[in-house]
Amino acid sequence: MGHSIAPMQLLVSIVERGKGGSVMGFYRQHGLYQHIQASGRGTAASHLLDTLGFGTSERDVILTLAPRDDVRRFMRALKDGSLPKQHIQGLLFSMGLTGMSALLAVCLSQMGGAVPERSETVMEQSNSYSLILAAVNQGFGDTVMDTARAAGAWGATVIRARLSGAEELQTMTGVLLREEREVLAIMVHKEERNGVMEAIEREHGAHTPAQALVISLPIEQTARLD
């Protein structure tokens, strides 16, 4: 008999630098086991950092893979106060996945379930947010974020990255793209998404020094750690 594979989601957590290990330990206690940790920095103005509870601009970014229903139960329990306070400030959002390594999916499907199920069905939250990912040349993150902020975005987390396949893109577009990159992860209201993306493309597109490459992804649920 084959193993049953549950639909999966990606949970993204952005917390203050140095808190990632504690957050992952908290998640494991509640049925979320598979994590990838990266480092980033915030671009929000200082008064917004204070509002969000971040003491510095440095961030730990946690990418958590788990069955969809486990993520939904966890997010709802976090928002209704069923889970203990962690005294860690952070922002969380979840997104659906359309594919995953079969071995990983089977393993994750057999794990989890530490957050108690309720009698009612765990329903998908109708959310009004999208995630914009803008890959720009190193050194242009703050400039591009200023443009995004003027178009309605409030801040972003920046992750250092490297572009693979630059030569292939150059062959197709005639544009020589630099490999060293900064990826801006910008969460915006759906109503602001197109305006922010268009502003970045117009001011910092592939034919400008920033050479921005921009995509957007739907966000299902959002929550905060505190």
RODO-806122 format. One record per residue (C-alpha): residue number from 1; chain; y, z, x. Coordinates in nm, 2 decimals. Layout:
RODO-806122
+-----+-----+--------+--------+--------+
| seq | mol |     py |     pz |     px |
+-----+-----+--------+--------+--------+
| NUM |   A |      Y |      Z |      X |
...
+-----+-----+--------+--------+--------+
This chain:
RODO-806122
+-----+-----+--------+--------+--------+
| seq | mol |     py |     pz |     px |
+-----+-----+--------+--------+--------+
|   1 |   A |   0.00 |   0.00 |   0.00 |
|   2 |   A |   0.34 |  -0.09 |   0.14 |
|   3 |   A |   0.62 |   0.15 |   0.18 |
|   4 |   A |   0.90 |   0.16 |  -0.08 |
|   5 |   A |   1.24 |   0.08 |   0.07 |
|   6 |   A |   1.55 |   0.22 |  -0.09 |
|   7 |   A |   1.88 |   0.04 |  -0.10 |
|   8 |   A |   2.09 |   0.16 |   0.20 |
|   9 |   A |   2.45 |   0.25 |   0.26 |
|  10 |   A |   2.68 |   0.30 |   0.56 |
|  11 |   A |   2.89 |   0.62 |   0.55 |
|  12 |   A |   3.19 |   0.61 |   0.79 |
|  13 |   A |   3.34 |   0.95 |   0.89 |
|  14 |   A |   3.67 |   0.98 |   1.09 |
|  15 |   A |   3.73 |   1.33 |   1.23 |
|  16 |   A |   3.93 |   1.49 |   1.50 |
|  17 |   A |   3.80 |   1.43 |   1.86 |
|  18 |   A |   3.53 |   1.68 |   1.96 |
|  19 |   A |   3.42 |   1.75 |   1.60 |
|  20 |   A |   3.17 |   1.47 |   1.57 |
|  21 |   A |   2.87 |   1.68 |   1.68 |
|  22 |   A |   2.94 |   1.95 |   1.43 |
|  23 |   A |   2.98 |   1.69 |   1.15 |
|  24 |   A |   2.65 |   1.52 |   1.24 |
|  25 |   A |   2.48 |   1.86 |   1.24 |
|  26 |   A |   2.62 |   1.93 |   0.89 |
|  27 |   A |   2.50 |   1.59 |   0.76 |
|  28 |   A |   2.15 |   1.65 |   0.89 |
|  29 |   A |   2.13 |   1.98 |   0.70 |
|  30 |   A |   2.20 |   1.78 |   0.39 |
|  31 |   A |   1.96 |   1.49 |   0.43 |
|  32 |   A |   2.16 |   1.24 |   0.63 |
|  33 |   A |   1.99 |   1.19 |   0.97 |
|  34 |   A |   2.07 |   0.86 |   1.14 |
|  35 |   A |   2.41 |   0.85 |   1.31 |
|  36 |   A |   2.61 |   0.65 |   1.57 |
|  37 |   A |   2.91 |   0.81 |   1.73 |
|  38 |   A |   3.21 |   0.62 |   1.87 |
|  39 |   A |   3.56 |   0.72 |   2.00 |
|  40 |   A |   3.89 |   0.60 |   1.86 |
|  41 |   A |   4.25 |   0.69 |   1.81 |
|  42 |   A |   4.48 |   0.71 |   1.51 |
|  43 |   A |   4.79 |   0.51 |   1.46 |
|  44 |   A |   4.95 |   0.71 |   1.18 |
|  45 |   A |   5.30 |   0.85 |   1.22 |
|  46 |   A |   5.31 |   1.22 |   1.32 |
|  47 |   A |   5.41 |   1.34 |   0.97 |
|  48 |   A |   5.10 |   1.17 |   0.83 |
|  49 |   A |   4.88 |   1.32 |   1.09 |
|  50 |   A |   5.01 |   1.66 |   0.98 |
|  51 |   A |   4.94 |   1.57 |   0.61 |
|  52 |   A |   4.58 |   1.47 |   0.68 |
|  53 |   A |   4.52 |   1.78 |   0.89 |
|  54 |   A |   4.45 |   1.60 |   1.22 |
|  55 |   A |   4.60 |   1.79 |   1.52 |
|  56 |   A |   4.60 |   1.49 |   1.75 |
|  57 |   A |   4.57 |   1.12 |   1.74 |
|  58 |   A |   4.22 |   1.12 |   1.91 |
|  59 |   A |   3.92 |   1.06 |   1.68 |
|  60 |   A |   3.55 |   1.08 |   1.66 |
|  61 |   A |   3.41 |   0.80 |   1.44 |
|  62 |   A |   3.06 |   0.86 |   1.29 |
|  63 |   A |   2.86 |   0.58 |   1.14 |
|  64 |   A |   2.58 |   0.72 |   0.92 |
|  65 |   A |   2.29 |   0.51 |   0.78 |
|  66 |   A |   2.11 |   0.65 |   0.48 |
|  67 |   A |   1.96 |   0.56 |   0.14 |
|  68 |   A |   2.23 |   0.48 |  -0.12 |
|  69 |   A |   2.14 |   0.76 |  -0.36 |
|  70 |   A |   2.14 |   1.02 |  -0.09 |
|  71 |   A |   2.49 |   0.91 |   0.02 |
|  72 |   A |   2.61 |   0.91 |  -0.34 |
|  73 |   A |   2.47 |   1.26 |  -0.41 |
|  74 |   A |   2.62 |   1.39 |  -0.08 |
|  75 |   A |   2.96 |   1.25 |  -0.16 |
|  76 |   A |   2.97 |   1.39 |  -0.51 |
|  77 |   A |   2.85 |   1.73 |  -0.39 |
|  78 |   A |   3.12 |   1.73 |  -0.12 |
|  79 |   A |   3.39 |   1.64 |  -0.38 |
|  80 |   A |   3.29 |   1.89 |  -0.65 |
|  81 |   A |   3.26 |   2.18 |  -0.40 |
|  82 |   A |   2.88 |   2.22 |  -0.41 |
|  83 |   A |   2.86 |   2.21 |  -0.03 |
|  84 |   A |   2.99 |   2.48 |   0.20 |
|  85 |   A |   3.33 |   2.43 |   0.37 |
|  86 |   A |   3.31 |   2.32 |   0.73 |
|  87 |   A |   3.67 |   2.38 |   0.83 |
|  88 |   A |   3.67 |   2.03 |   0.99 |
|  89 |   A |   3.94 |   1.78 |   0.87 |
|  90 |   A |   3.82 |   1.43 |   0.82 |
|  91 |   A |   3.81 |   1.12 |   0.60 |
|  92 |   A |   3.49 |   0.96 |   0.47 |
|  93 |   A |   3.41 |   0.64 |   0.29 |
|  94 |   A |   3.09 |   0.46 |   0.21 |
|  95 |   A |   3.00 |   0.09 |   0.19 |
|  96 |   A |   2.69 |  -0.10 |   0.07 |
|  97 |   A |   2.46 |  -0.28 |   0.31 |
|  98 |   A |   2.29 |  -0.61 |   0.24 |
|  99 |   A |   2.04 |  -0.60 |   0.53 |
| 100 |   A |   1.88 |  -0.37 |   0.79 |
| 101 |   A |   1.59 |  -0.36 |   1.03 |
| 102 |   A |   1.27 |  -0.31 |   0.83 |
| 103 |   A |   1.14 |  -0.03 |   1.05 |
| 104 |   A |   1.46 |   0.16 |   1.02 |
| 105 |   A |   1.48 |   0.11 |   0.65 |
| 106 |   A |   1.13 |   0.24 |   0.59 |
| 107 |   A |   1.19 |   0.55 |   0.80 |
| 108 |   A |   1.52 |   0.63 |   0.63 |
| 109 |   A |   1.36 |   0.58 |   0.29 |
| 110 |   A |   1.10 |   0.85 |   0.37 |
| 111 |   A |   1.37 |   1.10 |   0.49 |
| 112 |   A |   1.66 |   1.27 |   0.32 |
| 113 |   A |   1.69 |   1.43 |  -0.02 |
| 114 |   A |   1.82 |   1.76 |   0.11 |
| 115 |   A |   2.11 |   1.75 |  -0.14 |
| 116 |   A |   1.95 |   1.86 |  -0.47 |
| 117 |   A |   1.93 |   1.59 |  -0.74 |
| 118 |   A |   2.09 |   1.65 |  -1.07 |
| 119 |   A |   1.94 |   1.57 |  -1.41 |
| 120 |   A |   2.18 |   1.28 |  -1.46 |
| 121 |   A |   2.16 |   0.95 |  -1.28 |
| 122 |   A |   2.38 |   0.92 |  -0.97 |
| 123 |   A |   2.63 |   0.65 |  -1.07 |
| 124 |   A |   2.83 |   0.42 |  -0.85 |
| 125 |   A |   3.20 |   0.53 |  -0.83 |
| 126 |   A |   3.45 |   0.26 |  -0.93 |
| 127 |   A |   3.68 |   0.28 |  -0.62 |
| 128 |   A |   4.01 |   0.11 |  -0.56 |
| 129 |   A |   3.99 |   0.09 |  -0.18 |
| 130 |   A |   3.90 |  -0.18 |   0.07 |
| 131 |   A |   3.85 |  -0.16 |   0.45 |
| 132 |   A |   4.04 |  -0.41 |   0.66 |
| 133 |   A |   3.90 |  -0.47 |   1.02 |
| 134 |   A |   4.15 |  -0.64 |   1.25 |
| 135 |   A |   4.03 |  -0.73 |   1.60 |
| 136 |   A |   4.33 |  -0.78 |   1.82 |
| 137 |   A |   4.39 |  -0.81 |   2.20 |
| 138 |   A |   4.42 |  -0.49 |   2.39 |
| 139 |   A |   4.77 |  -0.35 |   2.39 |
| 140 |   A |   4.87 |  -0.50 |   2.06 |
| 141 |   A |   4.71 |  -0.24 |   1.82 |
| 142 |   A |   5.03 |  -0.04 |   1.76 |
| 143 |   A |   5.24 |  -0.36 |   1.71 |
| 144 |   A |   4.99 |  -0.50 |   1.46 |
| 145 |   A |   4.97 |  -0.17 |   1.28 |
| 146 |   A |   5.35 |  -0.16 |   1.24 |
| 147 |   A |   5.32 |  -0.49 |   1.06 |
| 148 |   A |   5.04 |  -0.36 |   0.84 |
| 149 |   A |   5.23 |  -0.04 |   0.76 |
| 150 |   A |   5.53 |  -0.25 |   0.66 |
| 151 |   A |   5.30 |  -0.43 |   0.42 |
| 152 |   A |   5.17 |  -0.11 |   0.26 |
| 153 |   A |   4.91 |   0.04 |   0.49 |
| 154 |   A |   4.96 |   0.40 |   0.59 |
| 155 |   A |   4.75 |   0.42 |   0.91 |
| 156 |   A |   4.44 |   0.31 |   1.10 |
| 157 |   A |   4.18 |   0.42 |   1.35 |
| 158 |   A |   4.16 |   0.20 |   1.66 |
| 159 |   A |   3.83 |   0.15 |   1.84 |
| 160 |   A |   3.80 |  -0.02 |   2.19 |
| 161 |   A |   3.57 |  -0.32 |   2.17 |
| 162 |   A |   3.47 |  -0.64 |   2.35 |
| 163 |   A |   3.45 |  -0.98 |   2.18 |
| 164 |   A |   3.12 |  -1.17 |   2.23 |
| 165 |   A |   3.12 |  -1.55 |   2.16 |
| 166 |   A |   3.48 |  -1.62 |   2.27 |
| 167 |   A |   3.37 |  -1.94 |   2.44 |
| 168 |   A |   3.20 |  -2.07 |   2.12 |
| 169 |   A |   3.52 |  -1.99 |   1.92 |
| 170 |   A |   3.73 |  -2.16 |   2.18 |
| 171 |   A |   3.52 |  -2.48 |   2.15 |
| 172 |   A |   3.56 |  -2.49 |   1.77 |
| 173 |   A |   3.92 |  -2.38 |   1.75 |
| 174 |   A |   4.08 |  -2.48 |   2.08 |
| 175 |   A |   4.21 |  -2.13 |   2.11 |
| 176 |   A |   4.12 |  -1.93 |   2.42 |
| 177 |   A |   4.05 |  -1.58 |   2.29 |
| 178 |   A |   4.06 |  -1.27 |   2.52 |
| 179 |   A |   3.74 |  -1.06 |   2.52 |
| 180 |   A |   3.90 |  -0.71 |   2.56 |
| 181 |   A |   3.98 |  -0.60 |   2.21 |
| 182 |   A |   4.11 |  -0.32 |   1.99 |
| 183 |   A |   3.96 |  -0.30 |   1.64 |
| 184 |   A |   4.19 |  -0.15 |   1.37 |
| 185 |   A |   4.00 |   0.00 |   1.08 |
| 186 |   A |   4.26 |   0.02 |   0.80 |
| 187 |   A |   4.17 |   0.16 |   0.46 |
| 188 |   A |   4.40 |   0.03 |   0.18 |
| 189 |   A |   4.43 |   0.01 |  -0.20 |
| 190 |   A |   4.28 |  -0.31 |  -0.33 |
| 191 |   A |   4.62 |  -0.41 |  -0.46 |
| 192 |   A |   4.76 |  -0.39 |  -0.11 |
| 193 |   A |   4.47 |  -0.56 |   0.07 |
| 194 |   A |   4.58 |  -0.93 |   0.04 |
| 195 |   A |   4.94 |  -0.85 |   0.14 |
| 196 |   A |   4.84 |  -0.65 |   0.45 |
| 197 |   A |   4.59 |  -0.92 |   0.56 |
| 198 |   A |   4.84 |  -1.20 |   0.50 |
| 199 |   A |   5.11 |  -1.01 |   0.70 |
| 200 |   A |   4.87 |  -0.96 |   1.00 |
| 201 |   A |   4.76 |  -1.33 |   0.99 |
| 202 |   A |   5.12 |  -1.45 |   0.96 |
| 203 |   A |   5.27 |  -1.23 |   1.23 |
| 204 |   A |   4.97 |  -1.18 |   1.47 |
| 205 |   A |   4.72 |  -1.46 |   1.40 |
| 206 |   A |   4.50 |  -1.64 |   1.65 |
| 207 |   A |   4.78 |  -1.85 |   1.78 |
| 208 |   A |   5.00 |  -1.55 |   1.87 |
| 209 |   A |   4.97 |  -1.31 |   2.17 |
| 210 |   A |   4.78 |  -1.06 |   1.96 |
| 211 |   A |   4.52 |  -1.31 |   1.85 |
| 212 |   A |   4.42 |  -1.11 |   1.54 |
| 213 |   A |   4.09 |  -1.18 |   1.37 |
| 214 |   A |   4.08 |  -1.01 |   1.02 |
| 215 |   A |   3.82 |  -0.94 |   0.76 |
| 216 |   A |   3.79 |  -0.70 |   0.46 |
| 217 |   A |   3.50 |  -0.50 |   0.32 |
| 218 |   A |   3.46 |  -0.32 |  -0.02 |
| 219 |   A |   3.45 |   0.06 |  -0.01 |
| 220 |   A |   3.24 |   0.23 |  -0.28 |
| 221 |   A |   3.34 |   0.60 |  -0.25 |
| 222 |   A |   3.59 |   0.81 |  -0.06 |
| 223 |   A |   3.60 |   1.18 |   0.02 |
| 224 |   A |   3.75 |   1.43 |   0.26 |
| 225 |   A |   3.60 |   1.70 |   0.48 |
| 226 |   A |   3.78 |   2.03 |   0.50 |
+-----+-----+--------+--------+--------+
